[in-house]
Amino acid sequence: MSKVVTPYQNEQATKKEQVADMFNNISKTYDFLNHFLSLGIDIIWRKKAINELKKDQPKLILDVATGTGDFAFEALSILKPEKIIGVDISQGMLDIAQQKIDKRGMGDLFEIKLGDSEKLPFSDSQFDAVTVAYGVRNFENLETGLADIQRVLKPGGKAVVLEFSKPKVFPIKQLYKFYFNYITPGIGKLFSKDSRAYTYLPESVAAFPDGEKFTGLMDKVGFKNTKYRPLAFGICSIYTGIK
């Protein structure tokens, strides 16, 4: 089992509580730093992940760890579903998402709820598709979270997970480590009031069971036809599975 990495290592709170606190703290600068630190490439990666659902044409989508809603808005634009419901553990992030929903007049298409990814507040077999972008590595219990995602999917429904992974090719591996361990925390401290958040990022990626280890977990909780596709030399990966 991989080591549990938490945002604030000296605190007694659970990982779940710490993650919620961390995202509440950085919610106002999150979008800016996300695009800035990835040089805008995160937008391309999101589109690639969403395109995994194009041929499935899901009508009702659940976006787990929806954050400020960027992935869901992109999915609405590309897939044209009847509705997306976004769930997140951080009220601060959801407040930003709600502002965007109101500004765009999309309340009938995109609804958000405060909720725990490991105890999703939905009935069994409810959604045509479930998406998670950069959220699974923050789960307190990854296997429990994946099992609950599988539970709320309709039979034949698809899960699409976009997450950071660890490049293995020289010199991408070395450049990536340097950028993630030194540049990212430095910029994060400059712009965010929570300096620990951007140190936690590389630590959580390093501890995350990526590649075949992750598809193995998906298989274990009952997903079929699990696959993963590395992007940008393995900086990021898209994982898919069918219920």
FIVORO-83851 format. One record per residue (C-alpha): residue number from 1; residue in one letter; z, y, x. Coordinates in nm, 3 decimals, decimal comma. Layout:
nr / rest / zz / yy / xx
NUM / A / Z / Y / X
...
This chain:
nr / rest / zz / yy / xx
1 / M / 0,000 / 0,000 / 0,000
2 / S / -0,087 / 0,343 / 0,138
3 / K / 0,185 / 0,590 / 0,222
4 / V / 0,282 / 0,831 / -0,058
5 / V / 0,203 / 1,185 / 0,054
6 / T / 0,369 / 1,469 / -0,136
7 / P / 0,304 / 1,845 / -0,126
8 / Y / 0,664 / 1,939 / -0,041
9 / Q / 0,809 / 1,665 / 0,174
10 / N / 1,170 / 1,779 / 0,180
11 / E / 1,205 / 1,804 / -0,198
12 / Q / 1,363 / 1,538 / -0,417
13 / A / 1,116 / 1,588 / -0,705
14 / T / 0,859 / 1,315 / -0,776
15 / K / 0,503 / 1,348 / -0,644
16 / K / 0,390 / 1,424 / -1,001
17 / E / 0,634 / 1,714 / -1,035
18 / Q / 0,547 / 1,848 / -0,691
19 / V / 0,171 / 1,833 / -0,760
20 / A / 0,222 / 2,024 / -1,087
21 / D / 0,429 / 2,290 / -0,904
22 / M / 0,172 / 2,317 / -0,626
23 / F / -0,122 / 2,371 / -0,862
24 / N / 0,081 / 2,618 / -1,070
25 / N / 0,140 / 2,812 / -0,747
26 / I / -0,225 / 2,819 / -0,632
27 / S / -0,400 / 2,840 / -0,970
28 / K / -0,503 / 3,206 / -0,937
29 / T / -0,679 / 3,157 / -0,602
30 / Y / -0,791 / 2,796 / -0,653
31 / D / -1,153 / 2,858 / -0,763
32 / F / -1,220 / 3,113 / -0,492
33 / L / -1,076 / 2,895 / -0,214
34 / N / -1,249 / 2,581 / -0,344
35 / H / -1,595 / 2,737 / -0,320
36 / F / -1,515 / 2,929 / 0,000
37 / L / -1,370 / 2,635 / 0,195
38 / S / -1,653 / 2,400 / 0,094
39 / L / -1,917 / 2,668 / 0,161
40 / G / -2,030 / 2,619 / -0,198
41 / I / -2,130 / 2,255 / -0,139
42 / D / -1,867 / 2,141 / -0,394
43 / I / -2,100 / 2,270 / -0,669
44 / I / -2,382 / 2,040 / -0,549
45 / W / -2,143 / 1,743 / -0,528
46 / R / -2,022 / 1,807 / -0,883
47 / K / -2,379 / 1,805 / -1,015
48 / K / -2,452 / 1,475 / -0,839
49 / A / -2,143 / 1,317 / -0,996
50 / I / -2,230 / 1,447 / -1,345
51 / N / -2,587 / 1,316 / -1,312
52 / E / -2,437 / 0,964 / -1,292
53 / L / -2,385 / 0,998 / -1,670
54 / K / -2,727 / 1,139 / -1,760
55 / K / -2,883 / 0,815 / -1,880
56 / D / -2,564 / 0,721 / -2,071
57 / Q / -2,573 / 1,040 / -2,282
58 / P / -2,198 / 1,033 / -2,365
59 / K / -2,098 / 1,220 / -2,680
60 / L / -1,723 / 1,247 / -2,613
61 / I / -1,602 / 1,293 / -2,255
62 / L / -1,250 / 1,306 / -2,113
63 / D / -1,212 / 1,510 / -1,793
64 / V / -0,891 / 1,401 / -1,620
65 / A / -0,725 / 1,648 / -1,380
66 / T / -0,958 / 1,910 / -1,528
67 / G / -0,788 / 2,195 / -1,340
68 / T / -0,960 / 2,527 / -1,410
69 / G / -1,242 / 2,347 / -1,593
70 / D / -1,537 / 2,396 / -1,355
71 / F / -1,641 / 2,030 / -1,359
72 / A / -1,623 / 2,017 / -1,741
73 / F / -1,830 / 2,334 / -1,780
74 / E / -2,095 / 2,188 / -1,549
75 / A / -2,091 / 1,862 / -1,749
76 / L / -2,137 / 2,057 / -2,073
77 / S / -2,437 / 2,233 / -1,924
78 / I / -2,607 / 1,919 / -1,786
79 / L / -2,512 / 1,646 / -2,036
80 / K / -2,487 / 1,843 / -2,364
81 / P / -2,212 / 1,622 / -2,512
82 / E / -2,058 / 1,694 / -2,852
83 / K / -1,721 / 1,762 / -2,689
84 / I / -1,522 / 1,746 / -2,368
85 / I / -1,145 / 1,720 / -2,365
86 / G / -0,977 / 1,821 / -2,038
87 / V / -0,628 / 1,707 / -1,946
88 / D / -0,417 / 1,833 / -1,656
89 / I / -0,057 / 1,823 / -1,536
90 / S / -0,056 / 2,192 / -1,434
91 / Q / -0,014 / 2,457 / -1,703
92 / G / -0,112 / 2,725 / -1,451
93 / M / -0,453 / 2,565 / -1,396
94 / L / -0,502 / 2,513 / -1,771
95 / D / -0,426 / 2,880 / -1,837
96 / I / -0,720 / 2,973 / -1,611
97 / A / -0,939 / 2,714 / -1,786
98 / Q / -0,844 / 2,855 / -2,128
99 / Q / -0,938 / 3,207 / -2,017
100 / K / -1,283 / 3,075 / -1,919
101 / I / -1,321 / 2,887 / -2,248
102 / D / -1,232 / 3,199 / -2,449
103 / K / -1,457 / 3,423 / -2,240
104 / R / -1,754 / 3,189 / -2,292
105 / G / -1,677 / 3,123 / -2,659
106 / M / -1,677 / 2,746 / -2,602
107 / G / -1,357 / 2,646 / -2,783
108 / D / -1,546 / 2,410 / -3,015
109 / L / -1,701 / 2,224 / -2,719
110 / F / -1,421 / 2,219 / -2,461
111 / E / -1,057 / 2,157 / -2,551
112 / I / -0,772 / 2,133 / -2,300
113 / K / -0,435 / 1,957 / -2,311
114 / L / -0,131 / 1,943 / -2,084
115 / G / -0,086 / 1,579 / -1,997
116 / D / -0,011 / 1,309 / -1,743
117 / S / -0,307 / 1,118 / -1,600
118 / E / -0,099 / 0,800 / -1,589
119 / K / 0,008 / 0,825 / -1,956
120 / L / -0,296 / 0,982 / -2,118
121 / P / -0,215 / 1,122 / -2,465
122 / F / -0,507 / 0,943 / -2,632
123 / S / -0,567 / 0,621 / -2,821
124 / D / -0,738 / 0,311 / -2,679
125 / S / -1,119 / 0,300 / -2,662
126 / Q / -1,164 / 0,666 / -2,758
127 / F / -1,409 / 0,811 / -2,501
128 / D / -1,770 / 0,740 / -2,406
129 / A / -1,705 / 0,857 / -2,050
130 / V / -1,415 / 0,967 / -1,831
131 / T / -1,458 / 1,192 / -1,528
132 / V / -1,217 / 1,286 / -1,249
133 / A / -1,316 / 1,537 / -0,980
134 / Y / -1,086 / 1,569 / -0,678
135 / G / -0,789 / 1,448 / -0,880
136 / V / -0,724 / 1,078 / -0,821
137 / R / -0,568 / 1,126 / -0,477
138 / N / -0,297 / 1,334 / -0,647
139 / F / -0,197 / 1,051 / -0,883
140 / E / 0,156 / 0,928 / -0,821
141 / N / 0,051 / 0,570 / -0,897
142 / L / -0,322 / 0,530 / -0,848
143 / E / -0,347 / 0,185 / -1,005
144 / T / -0,157 / 0,297 / -1,318
145 / G / -0,380 / 0,602 / -1,353
146 / L / -0,700 / 0,397 / -1,321
147 / A / -0,571 / 0,142 / -1,573
148 / D / -0,503 / 0,420 / -1,824
149 / I / -0,851 / 0,567 / -1,771
150 / Q / -0,992 / 0,220 / -1,841
151 / R / -0,774 / 0,194 / -2,153
152 / V / -0,905 / 0,512 / -2,318
153 / L / -1,270 / 0,428 / -2,249
154 / K / -1,480 / 0,263 / -2,519
155 / P / -1,620 / -0,080 / -2,428
156 / G / -1,932 / -0,011 / -2,222
157 / G / -1,806 / 0,340 / -2,138
158 / K / -1,833 / 0,470 / -1,782
159 / A / -1,582 / 0,626 / -1,544
160 / V / -1,710 / 0,864 / -1,275
161 / V / -1,475 / 0,969 / -0,997
162 / L / -1,560 / 1,232 / -0,733
163 / E / -1,320 / 1,242 / -0,440
164 / F / -1,296 / 1,334 / -0,074
165 / S / -1,338 / 1,045 / 0,167
166 / K / -1,325 / 0,999 / 0,543
167 / P / -1,651 / 1,024 / 0,743
168 / K / -1,690 / 0,755 / 1,008
169 / V / -1,992 / 0,879 / 1,204
170 / F / -1,975 / 1,085 / 1,526
171 / P / -1,970 / 1,390 / 1,538
172 / I / -1,919 / 1,443 / 1,161
173 / K / -1,585 / 1,258 / 1,172
174 / Q / -1,450 / 1,480 / 1,453
175 / L / -1,581 / 1,806 / 1,304
176 / Y / -1,443 / 1,714 / 0,962
177 / K / -1,098 / 1,634 / 1,102
178 / F / -1,086 / 1,960 / 1,293
179 / Y / -1,199 / 2,166 / 0,992
180 / F / -0,963 / 1,992 / 0,749
181 / N / -0,659 / 1,991 / 0,977
182 / Y / -0,687 / 2,338 / 1,132
183 / I / -0,935 / 2,568 / 0,955
184 / T / -0,855 / 2,475 / 0,592
185 / P / -0,474 / 2,519 / 0,618
186 / G / -0,520 / 2,847 / 0,808
187 / I / -0,751 / 2,999 / 0,546
188 / G / -0,534 / 2,856 / 0,267
189 / K / -0,227 / 3,032 / 0,409
190 / L / -0,417 / 3,362 / 0,426
191 / F / -0,527 / 3,364 / 0,062
192 / S / -0,272 / 3,148 / -0,120
193 / K / 0,096 / 3,217 / -0,177
194 / D / 0,165 / 2,846 / -0,124
195 / S / 0,103 / 2,771 / 0,245
196 / R / 0,197 / 2,404 / 0,205
197 / A / -0,080 / 2,331 / -0,049
198 / Y / -0,362 / 2,342 / 0,205
199 / T / -0,171 / 2,133 / 0,458
200 / Y / -0,117 / 1,871 / 0,186
201 / L / -0,495 / 1,856 / 0,126
202 / P / -0,592 / 1,685 / 0,457
203 / E / -0,279 / 1,468 / 0,445
204 / S / -0,361 / 1,342 / 0,094
205 / V / -0,723 / 1,271 / 0,192
206 / A / -0,612 / 1,081 / 0,504
207 / A / -0,376 / 0,864 / 0,296
208 / F / -0,629 / 0,797 / 0,018
209 / P / -0,776 / 0,443 / -0,005
210 / D / -1,144 / 0,539 / -0,007
211 / G / -1,464 / 0,335 / -0,016
212 / E / -1,431 / -0,036 / -0,094
213 / K / -1,051 / -0,009 / -0,117
214 / F / -1,090 / 0,224 / -0,414
215 / T / -1,358 / 0,017 / -0,590
216 / G / -1,127 / -0,281 / -0,529
217 / L / -0,854 / -0,102 / -0,726
218 / M / -1,105 / -0,025 / -1,003
219 / D / -1,198 / -0,395 / -1,015
220 / K / -0,830 / -0,492 / -1,027
221 / V / -0,761 / -0,286 / -1,343
222 / G / -1,064 / -0,431 / -1,523
223 / F / -1,367 / -0,214 / -1,442
224 / K / -1,703 / -0,390 / -1,404
225 / N / -2,009 / -0,301 / -1,191
226 / T / -1,803 / -0,075 / -0,965
227 / K / -2,001 / 0,118 / -0,704
228 / Y / -1,947 / 0,398 / -0,460
229 / R / -2,193 / 0,642 / -0,306
230 / P / -2,095 / 0,849 / 0,000
231 / L / -2,220 / 1,209 / 0,007
232 / A / -2,270 / 1,435 / 0,311
233 / F / -2,208 / 1,160 / 0,571
234 / G / -1,901 / 1,040 / 0,381
235 / I / -1,716 / 1,371 / 0,342
236 / C / -1,711 / 1,297 / -0,031
237 / S / -1,782 / 0,990 / -0,246
238 / I / -1,881 / 0,920 / -0,606
239 / Y / -1,726 / 0,610 / -0,763
240 / T / -1,845 / 0,457 / -1,089
241 / G / -1,728 / 0,171 / -1,308
242 / I / -1,795 / 0,034 / -1,658
243 / K / -1,536 / -0,089 / -1,910
